[in-house]
């Protein structure tokens, strides 16, 4: 059973929906694409520009809860992906995950926000092992690919949605991945997704 505590803005701890208490198969994958529990989300036409510029906030909140609550420590084969939220937020997020765990942990452990992991792994280690990020046109994120982890990156065109890279997909992908090695390009453009989803 996966149990993962969610702490609301008023510090109320509650058990999440059935998904988090269901049986997790060894090769289970979860993709996140919308705000987390309790967050407002209407249709894309009703979202403000400010919301669209900060939509990755909810992804970071969800991933931090998964990592800090020990879900990946208990289920090392579980894979969770953030899709269509781009990449360049991730390096700072990884830094903050480890900083808060190593520098602020004592007080936060006492408050019961999370438990210390067994072994020497840091929160960023769980991210690199258990999280993948889907993106479309984040050239800045690609520049920071070695911090995020090349094996964690999944490119997608988002076809046939209006924000899709179609019909300039090949050109856009070539421009974004221009500084990557051929091996990195192959992983990012499809190899990583093939591995994670067992498409082979």
N, C-alpha and C positions, 0 to 999 in steps of 0.2 A: 504494500500500500504506500502511495506517495502522500505525505502530509506536509503541507507548506503553509505556514502562518502568513496571514496578511494583516498588516497594521494600518488602519485607516488614519486620516489626518487628525482625528481626535485620540489617537493611540489605542483605539479599541481593537483587540485581537480577535479575529474570527476565522472560522474554517472556510476555505474557498469552495466553489461549486464542485459537483461530482467528479469532474475531470481530474482534480488533484487527489481524490481518494480512490480512484479506479486503479485497477491492476495495470502496471506499466510493463509492457513486453520488452525484452532485451533490445529490440531494434526500434523502439518507439520514437517518433519525431513529432515535434510541435512547432508550428509556425505562428508567430504573433504579427498582427498587422493593424491592430486597432488599440485604442486606449484600454487600460486595465480595468479591473473591477471597480465599480462605483464612479467611474469617470464618464462624463457626458460625451456622447458622440451622435451626431445627427447624420444627415446626408452630406456628401462632399460639397454640394451646392450651398449648404448652410454654414459651412465652416469659415471662420474669419481668417484673414491673412496671418494674423498673429498666431493662431492655433496651428496653421500649416507650417509656419517657421519653427515651431517648437513641438511638433508631434512626437519626436523621438524621446521627449521627457517621459512619456508613459512607458515606452519600451525600456528605458533605463530603470524606471521604478520596478517594473516586472522582473527584469533580469537580476537586479540587485536583491530583490526579495528571494528569488530562486537560489542565488548563490549564497547569500548570507544565512538563509534558513537551512542550508545543508542538503538540499534536494540532490544536487549533483554529487555530493560526497556519498550519499546513500544509494544513488542510482547512477553509477559512473558511465553507463552506456546510453543514458538519456541524452537526446540531442534537441536543443531548442533554438529556433531561428527567428531573427527579426527580419521581416521581409518588407521591402519598399520603404525603408526608413533611412537609406543611405548609410555612410560609414564614418564620416569625419568627426562625429561626436564620440566615437569609441576610444581613441587614445586617452583623452582626458578622463573619461569614465573609468577606464582601467586603472589609471593613476589614483583616482579617488577611492576606488574599491580597496586597493591595497593600503592606501594611507589611513583610511578610517579603521581598517582591520588591525593595522600594526600600531597606530598612534592614538587611537581613541577607544580601543577595544575594551579596556578595563571598565570604564563607566558604562559603556553600552552593554557589555556582558551582564553587569549587575542589574541593569534595567530589564534584562530578558529579551532584548531585541534579536540576539542570535547566540549561538554557542560556538566555542572555539573548536576548530577542526582538529581531528587527530592527525598526526604527521606534520610535515613541513609545508604543505601546499598553501598557497595564498589564493585569495579570491580570483585574481587574474589567471591563475593556473586553471581553475575550474572553467573560467570563461573560454580560455584557449582550447580546452579539452571538450567542452560540452555545448558551446554556442557557435552558431554561424549567422552571418549577416548578408542579407540580400540587398542589392543596390542596382541602380540604373545608370546614373551619370555623375558620380561623385569622384572627380579627378583628384580633389584634395585628399579624400580618404585613401585613394590608391597610393598617393605619395607617402602615406603613413602606414602602408600595408605590413611592414615588418613589425610594427608595434601591435597592430590588430591581429596579425597572423595571416599569412597568405592562404593557409589551408582553411581559414574560417570565412573566406570571401566567396560569395555566389552572385554572379552577374545575372540579370534578367531584363528583358525588354519591356515587360508589362503590356505587351500586345494583347488585345486590341484597344486598350484604354487610351483616352485622349493624350495623356502624358507619356505614352509609349515612345520609344526611340524610333519606331517604324515611321517612315520608310528609310531613315538614314542610319539604321542599326549598325551596319558594318563600319561605316565611317566614324560614328560616335565611339564605338568600342575600340577601334584602332587608335583614335586620339587619346582616349582615357588610359589605355594600356601601353602607350608608346614607350614608357620608360621601364617596362617590365621585361624580364627574360622570357624566352619562348616557353619554358617550363611553367613560369608563373602565369602567363597568358592562358595556357592550356588548362591549368587548374581553375583559374577564376572564371573563364568563359564556359566551363561545363564540367571539368574533371571533378571538382569538389562536390558539385551537386550529384554527379553520377555516383560518387563514393558514398555520400551521406544517404541518398535515397535508394541505393542499390539498383540503379537503372541498367547496369551491365548485364 
